[in-house]
């Protein structure tokens, strides 16, 4: 009987483990840098936290006007933050979807019901001891997150698209020429035995 209970307990643990959701990290503003966050960094983060179930906001540092600071990987925050904010550049934005296993589990905390999946919009404001860059370099183009940068991004994208157009046209023309040569060869091979009576 004891062996059966142990087996059932192991099966239950395996089932719970199989049902556990993973932490989801969506980089919404990718940024390039030489020094991303790493474990034991003291970092400064702005965030907005909502419940995935209904979109209700439960907390936001933006409302207080002061970023939240903590030591990354030091267990001072939920596991979803300790893992989800690693290798992040200053100015980068990420949305973390944190299942209960990486959040508060089955405990209710203030306005957060037990077993909640949490969604955090995060922005890395700074890393203690690491100078802030003069400009934020996104992976697409250089910008300072201003309206001018958005216009610059659109203009550069349009220019790149126009610059690629002749290359595409040249490639198409080259492929058409290759195909024409193949057709000529095939036609020449099949027409050898036929007499042409055209005008």
C-alpha positions as CSV (number, residue, x, y, z in Angstrom):
1,X,0.0,0.0,0.0
2,X,2.8,2.4,0.9
3,X,4.4,1.8,-2.6
4,X,1.1,2.6,-4.3
5,X,0.8,5.9,-2.4
6,X,4.4,6.8,-3.3
7,X,3.7,6.0,-7.0
8,X,0.5,8.1,-6.9
9,X,2.4,10.9,-5.3
10,X,5.1,10.8,-8.0
11,X,2.5,10.7,-10.7
12,X,0.7,13.7,-9.2
13,X,4.0,15.7,-9.0
14,X,4.8,14.8,-12.6
15,X,1.3,15.9,-13.7
16,X,1.6,19.2,-11.9
17,X,5.1,19.7,-13.4
18,X,3.7,19.0,-16.9
19,X,0.9,21.6,-16.4
20,X,3.3,24.3,-15.3
21,X,3.5,27.2,-17.8
22,X,6.7,28.8,-18.9
23,X,7.8,32.4,-18.4
24,X,7.1,34.3,-21.6
25,X,9.5,37.2,-22.6
26,X,8.5,39.5,-25.4
27,X,11.0,42.2,-26.3
28,X,8.9,45.1,-27.4
29,X,11.7,47.6,-27.9
30,X,15.0,45.8,-28.7
31,X,18.1,47.8,-27.9
32,X,21.8,47.2,-28.6
33,X,24.4,47.7,-25.9
34,X,27.8,46.6,-24.8
35,X,26.7,45.9,-21.2
36,X,23.4,44.2,-20.6
37,X,22.1,43.2,-17.2
38,X,23.5,40.2,-15.4
39,X,23.0,38.5,-12.1
40,X,23.8,40.6,-9.0
41,X,23.4,43.9,-10.8
42,X,21.4,46.6,-9.0
43,X,18.9,47.7,-11.7
44,X,16.2,50.3,-12.0
45,X,13.0,49.3,-13.8
46,X,9.8,51.1,-14.7
47,X,6.8,48.7,-14.9
48,X,3.1,48.3,-15.3
49,X,1.6,45.1,-13.9
50,X,-1.8,43.7,-15.0
51,X,-3.7,40.5,-14.5
52,X,-3.8,38.4,-17.6
53,X,-7.3,37.2,-16.8
54,X,-9.0,40.6,-17.1
55,X,-6.3,43.2,-17.9
56,X,-6.8,44.9,-14.5
57,X,-3.8,47.0,-13.5
58,X,-2.6,46.1,-10.0
59,X,0.5,48.2,-9.8
60,X,2.7,50.6,-11.8
61,X,5.9,52.4,-11.0
62,X,5.0,54.9,-13.7
63,X,2.2,56.1,-11.5
64,X,4.7,56.9,-8.7
65,X,7.2,58.5,-11.1
66,X,10.1,56.5,-9.7
67,X,11.6,53.3,-11.1
68,X,11.7,50.3,-8.9
69,X,15.3,49.2,-7.9
70,X,16.5,45.7,-6.8
71,X,19.4,43.3,-7.1
72,X,18.8,41.1,-10.1
73,X,18.9,37.4,-9.4
74,X,19.1,38.0,-5.6
75,X,15.6,36.6,-4.8
76,X,14.4,40.1,-3.9
77,X,11.6,39.9,-6.5
78,X,9.5,37.2,-8.1
79,X,11.3,34.5,-10.1
80,X,9.7,35.8,-13.3
81,X,11.6,39.1,-12.9
82,X,14.9,37.6,-11.8
83,X,14.9,35.5,-15.0
84,X,12.9,37.8,-17.4
85,X,15.1,40.9,-16.9
86,X,18.5,39.2,-17.5
87,X,20.5,40.3,-20.6
88,X,18.5,43.5,-21.0
89,X,20.0,46.8,-22.2
90,X,19.3,50.2,-20.8
91,X,16.2,51.6,-22.6
92,X,15.0,48.2,-23.7
93,X,11.3,47.3,-23.1
94,X,10.0,43.9,-22.5
95,X,6.6,42.4,-21.7
96,X,6.8,39.5,-19.3
97,X,3.9,37.0,-19.0
98,X,4.5,35.4,-15.6
99,X,2.6,32.2,-14.7
100,X,1.9,31.5,-11.0
101,X,5.0,29.3,-10.8
102,X,7.2,32.3,-11.6
103,X,5.0,34.8,-9.7
104,X,3.2,34.5,-6.4
105,X,2.0,30.9,-6.9
106,X,-1.2,30.0,-5.0
107,X,-0.9,32.9,-2.6
108,X,-3.1,35.9,-3.0
109,X,-1.1,39.2,-2.6
110,X,-3.1,42.4,-2.2
111,X,-5.1,42.9,-5.4
112,X,-3.5,39.8,-7.0
113,X,-5.7,36.6,-6.6
114,X,-4.1,33.3,-5.8
115,X,-2.9,31.4,-8.9
116,X,-2.8,34.5,-11.2
117,X,-0.8,34.8,-14.4
118,X,0.7,38.3,-14.4
119,X,1.7,40.6,-17.3
120,X,4.4,43.2,-16.7
121,X,5.3,45.9,-19.2
122,X,8.9,46.7,-18.2
123,X,11.5,49.2,-19.2
124,X,15.1,49.1,-18.0
125,X,16.0,52.6,-16.8
126,X,19.5,52.0,-15.5
127,X,22.1,49.6,-14.1
128,X,24.1,50.8,-11.1
129,X,27.7,51.5,-12.0
130,X,27.0,51.4,-15.8
131,X,26.9,54.8,-17.5
132,X,23.6,55.6,-19.3
133,X,24.2,55.8,-23.1
134,X,23.8,59.3,-24.6
135,X,21.4,57.8,-27.1
136,X,19.4,54.5,-27.1
137,X,20.3,52.4,-30.2
138,X,17.5,50.1,-31.2
139,X,18.3,47.0,-33.2
140,X,16.5,48.6,-36.2
141,X,17.9,52.2,-36.2
142,X,19.4,54.8,-34.0
143,X,16.8,56.7,-32.1
144,X,16.2,58.6,-28.9
145,X,12.5,57.4,-28.6
146,X,11.2,60.7,-29.9
147,X,8.6,61.5,-32.6
148,X,11.6,62.5,-34.8
149,X,13.0,59.0,-34.3
150,X,9.7,57.4,-35.5
151,X,9.8,59.6,-38.6
152,X,13.4,58.8,-39.1
153,X,12.7,55.0,-38.8
154,X,9.9,55.2,-41.3
155,X,12.0,57.3,-43.7
156,X,15.0,54.8,-43.4
157,X,12.7,51.8,-43.9
158,X,11.2,53.4,-47.1
159,X,14.7,54.3,-48.4
160,X,15.9,50.7,-47.7
161,X,12.9,49.3,-49.5
162,X,13.5,51.6,-52.5
163,X,17.2,50.6,-52.5
164,X,16.3,46.9,-52.5
165,X,13.8,47.3,-55.4
166,X,16.5,47.5,-58.2
167,X,18.2,44.5,-56.7
168,X,15.0,42.5,-56.8
169,X,14.3,43.7,-60.3
170,X,17.8,42.7,-61.4
171,X,17.4,39.2,-59.8
172,X,14.0,38.7,-61.5
173,X,15.5,39.8,-64.9
174,X,18.4,37.4,-64.4
175,X,16.1,34.5,-63.5
176,X,13.9,35.3,-66.5
177,X,17.0,35.3,-68.8
178,X,18.1,31.9,-67.4
179,X,14.6,30.5,-67.9
180,X,14.6,31.8,-71.5
181,X,17.9,30.1,-72.2
182,X,16.6,26.8,-70.8
183,X,13.4,27.1,-73.0
184,X,15.6,27.9,-76.1
185,X,17.6,24.8,-75.4
186,X,14.5,22.6,-75.0
187,X,12.9,24.1,-78.1
188,X,16.1,23.6,-80.1
189,X,16.3,19.9,-79.0
190,X,12.7,19.2,-79.9
191,X,12.6,21.2,-83.2
192,X,15.7,19.5,-84.9
193,X,13.6,16.9,-86.7
194,X,10.8,19.2,-87.8
195,X,10.6,21.2,-91.0
196,X,9.6,24.9,-90.6
197,X,7.1,26.2,-93.1
198,X,6.5,29.6,-91.4
199,X,6.7,32.8,-93.5
